[in-house]
Amino acid sequence: MNFCKLKQIVAASALLWSFPASALHIMLDPGHGGVDTGAVHGPAKEADLVLKIAQRLKTLLEKDSQFQVSLTRVLDKNISLPSRVKMAEEAKADLFVSLHANAAADQRAKGVEFFFQNNLPPDEESLFLASQENQMILNSQELHSISGGDELSKKGDIAAIVEDLQRQNRMMSSLRLTQTLTQVWGNDVTASQATIKQAPFYVISKTSMPSVLIEIGFLTNPREAKRLLNSEYQNDLAQKIYSALLSYKEKIDNHTTLD
Ligand SMILES: [Zn+2]
């Protein structure tokens, strides 16, 4: 290779490296809405709370050119779970972040929980919660049109392997995202406990991109419900999720450069 050619290559690669990493497209999914209020305890209504936090998070992400942001809903409107998945797929979102609020029979239950989907059998408690969050879908005909089981069996072996690798990659990225979220929460000593769980929630099972479902707290815990209704605390939650997304983006960008 002559020197001139080498110089050209170096110049071209310098140009390539100087490009900023592409914006990460986040699809925020405030759960429930409209007739589907989600959990309601006193003045605390899940559908309203998660929409407020999603809007605060959207404002933070919009100010940052490293991110692109979309929402599955901006109004108090009922949107089916398959439609939410479809929106994320059509937008070619890089990450799907679903926001929910918890409810439990035990009033003492508290804290933030992060759910990701993998292939292991979910624990019973998670399964129960998932069935509650999914119940709007159970009678829906749309479920059949999106499941596509027959289509999968027609595909060849190589396609199946590629799909398996993609699933694996998606699962690992989802896990990495949930771990990043718990790290952010873990840095805050005043925060109540944050845990990672797995459950077959419809929206995080059906999306092809890495996804996480965040239960922002328990509406059945009077102290936590009061806190969730406070706008400063809502800002704090949005800020924490934003910090985690920043840290996640940093991790994947660094990983790409190392390759
Ligand atoms: Zn919910």
Residues whose N, C-alpha, C, O or C-beta is under 5 A from the ligand:
A	BS01	ZN	G31 G38 H100 A101 E133
